[in-house]
C-alpha cells in the first residue's frame, strides 16, 4: 500500500473508492440475507477503518490528511453550529426512527465509521493527491466526485428522485467541507459533521416538510433545499472569516 501511495496518491484514492463502493454494495446484500439491515455494512466499515487507521498511523499521515486540531479557533468558526443545524434539518422537522432497534443500532455504528472513511478517502487522499498539481481543480473534483459517488444509492434500491436530491446536496456540502479543510487544515470537523449527518438520517422523517410540500418526494427536495441554504450561508461566512491561503501542510 505504501509504495502505491508514494508513487501515485490519486490512483491510491481511486482504488480505495472502488473498494469502498463495491464493498458497501455487497455488504448491503449480505445484510439482507442476515435479516438485520446495516449489520454487514457496519462490520465492513469497522474493518476498513481499522486498515486505514493502521496505515495512516504507521506512515505518519495524520497531519497530511488533516487528522489534527484546526488552525482556526472554534469560536471564529461559530463552533461549527451551522454544520450541526444543516445535519439536523430532517430531525427538526420530524423525529421518527426509520428502522427497528437492531437495524438502527447497526445503522448508527456504520454511519459513524462512514463519516471517517468518506472524508479521509475523498477529502483526504483524493483531494490531497490532486492538490499537488492544482488546488482549485482538486477542490472541484473532490466535491463533485463525493456527490456523484452517492449514485450508488440507485443500486441500493433508492428511487431516482431521492438519489438525485442526495447527489445535489452532497455536492453542495462537499464544497463547504473541502473549504473548511483547506482553510483550517483539519478534517476533523468534516468527519464529525459527516457522521452526525448520516446518523441523524436514521432518526429524521422531515414529515412536516413532506406535509408542506404535499408529498414525500417534495418533502425530500425541500429538506435538501434548506440544507443547501444553510450550507451555502455558512460557506460564505467561512470564506469571509478565514485567511485566503491554504492551511494545509505536510
C-alpha positions as CSV (number, residue, x, y, z in Angstrom):
1,X,0.0,0.0,0.0
2,X,2.8,2.4,0.9
3,X,4.6,2.0,-2.4
4,X,1.4,2.7,-4.4
5,X,0.6,5.7,-2.1
6,X,4.1,7.2,-2.6
7,X,4.0,6.6,-6.4
8,X,0.5,7.9,-7.1
9,X,-1.8,9.2,-4.3
10,X,-4.6,9.9,-6.7
11,X,-4.6,6.3,-8.0
12,X,-4.4,5.1,-4.4
13,X,-7.5,7.1,-3.6
14,X,-9.4,5.8,-6.6
15,X,-8.7,2.2,-5.6
16,X,-9.9,3.0,-2.1
17,X,-13.1,4.5,-3.6
18,X,-13.7,1.4,-5.7
19,X,-13.1,-0.9,-2.7
20,X,-15.4,1.2,-0.5
21,X,-18.3,1.5,-3.0
22,X,-18.2,-2.2,-4.1
23,X,-17.7,-3.4,-0.6
24,X,-20.6,-1.4,0.8
25,X,-22.9,-2.6,-2.0
26,X,-22.0,-6.2,-1.5
27,X,-22.3,-5.9,2.3
28,X,-25.8,-4.4,1.9
29,X,-26.9,-7.6,0.1
30,X,-25.3,-9.7,2.8
31,X,-27.2,-7.7,5.5
32,X,-30.4,-8.5,3.7
33,X,-29.6,-12.2,4.0
34,X,-29.0,-11.9,7.7
35,X,-32.3,-10.1,8.2
36,X,-30.6,-7.2,10.0
37,X,-30.1,-4.1,7.9
38,X,-26.7,-2.4,8.0
39,X,-25.2,-5.3,10.1
40,X,-22.7,-6.4,7.4
41,X,-22.0,-2.8,6.4
42,X,-21.1,-2.0,10.0
43,X,-18.6,-4.8,10.1
44,X,-17.2,-3.8,6.8
45,X,-16.9,-0.2,7.9
46,X,-15.1,-1.1,11.1
47,X,-12.7,-3.4,9.2
48,X,-11.9,-0.8,6.6
49,X,-11.5,1.9,9.2
50,X,-9.0,-0.4,11.1
51,X,-7.0,-1.0,8.0
52,X,-6.8,2.7,7.1
53,X,-6.1,3.8,10.7
54,X,-3.1,1.5,10.9
55,X,-1.8,2.6,7.5
56,X,-2.2,6.3,8.4
57,X,-0.6,5.8,11.8
58,X,2.4,3.8,10.7
59,X,3.2,6.1,7.8
60,X,2.8,9.4,9.7
61,X,-0.1,10.7,7.6
62,X,-2.3,12.3,10.3
63,X,-1.2,15.8,9.5
64,X,-1.2,15.2,5.8
65,X,-4.8,14.1,6.0
66,X,-5.9,16.8,8.4
67,X,-6.4,14.4,11.4
68,X,-5.3,17.2,13.7
69,X,-6.5,20.3,15.6
70,X,-7.9,23.1,13.3
71,X,-5.7,26.2,12.9
72,X,-8.7,28.4,13.2
73,X,-10.3,28.7,16.6
74,X,-13.7,27.1,17.1
75,X,-15.2,30.4,18.2
76,X,-14.3,32.0,15.0
77,X,-15.9,29.1,13.2
78,X,-19.1,29.7,15.2
79,X,-18.3,26.4,17.0
80,X,-19.4,24.7,13.8
81,X,-23.0,25.1,14.9
82,X,-24.3,25.9,11.3
83,X,-22.9,22.4,10.4
84,X,-24.9,20.8,13.1
85,X,-28.1,22.7,12.1
86,X,-27.6,21.6,8.5
87,X,-27.3,18.0,9.6
88,X,-30.3,18.2,11.9
89,X,-32.9,19.6,9.5
90,X,-34.6,16.2,8.9
91,X,-34.9,15.6,12.7
92,X,-36.0,19.2,13.4
93,X,-39.0,18.8,11.0
94,X,-40.0,15.3,12.1
95,X,-38.4,12.9,14.6
96,X,-39.2,9.3,13.8
97,X,-36.7,6.3,13.9
98,X,-36.6,4.8,10.4
99,X,-35.6,1.2,11.4
100,X,-36.1,-1.3,14.2
101,X,-33.8,-1.3,17.3
102,X,-31.2,-3.8,15.8
103,X,-31.1,-2.1,12.4
104,X,-31.0,1.3,14.0
105,X,-28.0,0.3,16.2
106,X,-26.2,-1.2,13.2
107,X,-27.0,1.9,11.1
108,X,-25.6,4.2,13.8
109,X,-22.4,2.2,14.1
110,X,-22.0,2.0,10.3
111,X,-22.6,5.7,9.7
112,X,-20.2,6.6,12.5
113,X,-17.4,5.0,10.5
114,X,-18.7,6.2,7.1
115,X,-18.0,9.7,8.2
116,X,-14.4,8.9,8.8
117,X,-14.0,6.7,5.7
118,X,-15.6,9.0,3.1
119,X,-13.9,12.1,4.4
120,X,-10.4,10.5,4.6
121,X,-10.8,8.9,1.1
122,X,-12.5,11.8,-0.8
123,X,-11.3,14.9,1.1
124,X,-8.1,13.3,2.4
125,X,-6.3,11.1,-0.1
126,X,-8.1,12.1,-3.3
127,X,-8.0,15.8,-2.7
128,X,-4.5,16.0,-1.3
129,X,-3.2,13.9,-4.2
130,X,-4.8,16.2,-6.8
131,X,-3.9,19.4,-4.9
132,X,-0.2,18.8,-5.5
133,X,-0.8,19.8,-9.1
134,X,-3.8,22.2,-9.0
135,X,-5.6,23.2,-5.8
136,X,-8.7,24.6,-7.5
137,X,-9.3,21.6,-9.7
138,X,-8.7,19.3,-6.7
139,X,-11.4,21.2,-4.7
140,X,-13.9,20.9,-7.6
141,X,-13.2,17.2,-8.3
142,X,-13.3,16.3,-4.6
143,X,-16.7,17.9,-4.1
144,X,-18.3,16.6,-7.3
145,X,-17.0,13.1,-7.0
146,X,-18.2,13.0,-3.4
147,X,-21.7,13.9,-4.6
148,X,-21.8,11.7,-7.7
149,X,-20.5,8.8,-5.5
150,X,-23.9,8.8,-4.0
151,X,-25.3,7.4,-7.3
152,X,-24.6,4.0,-5.7
153,X,-27.9,4.6,-3.9
154,X,-29.6,3.7,-7.1
155,X,-28.1,0.3,-6.9
156,X,-29.2,0.0,-3.3
157,X,-32.9,0.5,-4.1
158,X,-33.4,4.2,-3.7
159,X,-35.7,5.9,-6.3
160,X,-34.2,8.2,-8.9
161,X,-35.5,11.5,-7.5
162,X,-34.3,10.8,-4.0
163,X,-30.9,9.8,-5.3
164,X,-30.6,13.0,-7.4
165,X,-31.6,15.1,-4.4
166,X,-28.9,13.4,-2.3
167,X,-26.3,13.9,-5.1
168,X,-27.1,17.7,-5.3
169,X,-27.0,18.1,-1.6
170,X,-23.7,16.1,-1.3
171,X,-22.0,18.2,-4.0
172,X,-23.1,21.4,-2.2
173,X,-21.9,20.1,1.2
174,X,-18.8,18.8,-0.5
175,X,-17.7,22.3,-1.4
176,X,-18.3,23.5,2.1
177,X,-16.3,20.7,3.7
178,X,-13.4,21.0,1.3
179,X,-13.1,24.7,2.0
180,X,-13.2,24.0,5.8
181,X,-10.4,21.5,5.3
182,X,-8.3,23.9,3.2
183,X,-8.8,27.0,5.4
184,X,-8.5,25.3,8.8
185,X,-6.0,22.5,7.9
186,X,-8.2,20.0,9.8
187,X,-10.5,17.3,8.5
188,X,-11.9,16.5,12.0
189,X,-14.9,19.0,11.8
190,X,-15.8,17.5,8.5
191,X,-15.7,13.9,9.9
192,X,-17.8,14.9,12.9
193,X,-20.4,16.6,10.7
194,X,-20.5,13.8,8.2
195,X,-21.0,11.1,10.8
196,X,-23.6,13.2,12.7
197,X,-25.4,14.0,9.4
198,X,-25.6,10.3,8.4
199,X,-26.6,9.1,11.8
200,X,-29.5,11.5,12.1
201,X,-30.8,10.3,8.7
202,X,-31.9,7.2,10.6
203,X,-34.0,9.3,13.1
204,X,-35.4,12.1,11.0
205,X,-38.6,11.8,8.8
206,X,-38.9,15.5,7.8
207,X,-42.7,14.8,7.9
208,X,-43.6,18.4,8.4
209,X,-41.7,19.3,5.2
210,X,-43.5,16.5,3.4
211,X,-46.9,17.8,4.6
212,X,-46.0,21.3,3.4
213,X,-44.8,20.0,0.0
214,X,-47.7,17.6,-0.3
215,X,-45.6,14.5,-1.0
216,X,-42.6,12.6,0.4
217,X,-40.5,13.5,-2.7
218,X,-41.5,17.1,-2.4
219,X,-40.5,17.0,1.3
220,X,-37.2,15.4,0.4
221,X,-36.5,18.2,-2.1
222,X,-37.5,20.9,0.4
223,X,-35.3,19.2,3.0
224,X,-32.3,19.3,0.7
225,X,-33.0,22.9,-0.3
226,X,-33.0,24.0,3.3
227,X,-29.7,22.2,3.9
228,X,-28.2,23.7,0.8
229,X,-29.2,27.2,2.0
230,X,-27.6,26.6,5.4
231,X,-24.5,25.1,3.9
232,X,-24.2,27.9,1.4
233,X,-24.6,30.6,4.0
234,X,-22.0,29.0,6.2
235,X,-19.6,28.6,3.3
236,X,-19.8,32.4,2.6
237,X,-19.1,33.0,6.3
238,X,-16.1,30.6,6.3
239,X,-14.7,32.3,3.2
240,X,-15.1,35.7,4.9
241,X,-13.5,35.0,8.3
242,X,-10.7,32.6,7.4
243,X,-7.4,33.5,5.6
244,X,-7.4,33.2,1.8
245,X,-4.5,30.9,1.9
246,X,-4.4,27.2,2.4
247,X,-3.6,26.0,5.9
248,X,-2.7,22.5,4.7
249,X,0.8,21.5,5.4
250,X,2.7,18.2,5.2
